[in-house]
Amino acid sequence: MALYVHPRSWTTGVGRELWLAARNRLEQQGFSSVTLWVLERNLRAIGFYSAAGFTMDAGSVKDIDVAGTTLREVRMVRAS
């Protein structure tokens, strides 16, 4: 459902390496775009994905329930 890098590994390049490996696999399999959902208040993640070339998919939001708490996610997309 979700993948997070441990805070001790933030700003070390681990997240970028994970993303590049995933992007390479997607391209090898013929995909030309990728979509993900991110918590709308997770500004650090949104910044990371924006730096990786993702943009907000305007109007695409959804609410999810996590342990009885409703959280809102926004969709981001990246084309090759």
N, C-alpha and C positions, 0 to 999 in steps of 0.2 A: 504494500500500500504506500509506503514512504521510505525514503532513504535519506539518512542524515549523517553528516560527518561530525565526529566528536568535536566539541569546542576546542580541545587542546590542539586539534589539527587544523583549525581555521587559519587562513593566511599562510599555509605551508605549501599550497599547490596540490594537495590531495584531491580536493573537490574538482579542480580543473582537470586533473589526470583521469578521474572517474568519468567526467563528462566527455573528454576526448576519446576515451576507450569506447564509451557507449555510442558516441557519434560515428566512430569508425565502423563499429558493428552494424549500425543502422544503414550506413551508406553501402557497406558490403552486401547487405541484404536487399538493396534497391530502394530503400525509403528516401524520399526527397524532402520530407518535413517531419517534424516531431512536435507533439503537444504534451504539455504537463499542467498539473494543477498545483498551486502553491497557496498556502494560507495568506489571506490578504494583508494581514498585519506582520508577516514575516519579511520585513523590509530588507534584511540582510540577504535572504534567499532571492528576493525579487531583484536586488542589485546584482547578485551573482549571475542569475539567468539573463538579465539585461546585458551584462558585459559579455555573455556568451552568444549574444545575437538574438535572444528571444524578445518578443514584443507581446504586450497585453492583447488579448483577444477581446475587444470591446464588447461589453454586454454579456460576457460569459462568466457567470458566477454561480456557485452552488453552495448550499449549506450542508454540512456533514455533522453527524453526532459522534463525539468522542467521549466515551465514559460519562454520558449524560449531559455533556456540554455541547452546545451548538457552535460550530466554527464555520466561517465563510472562506471559501477558496475561490481563486480567480484562475482563469486559464491563460497560459502563455504559449505562443507558438514560435517555431523557428523553421524557416525554409532554407534548404541548402543553397 
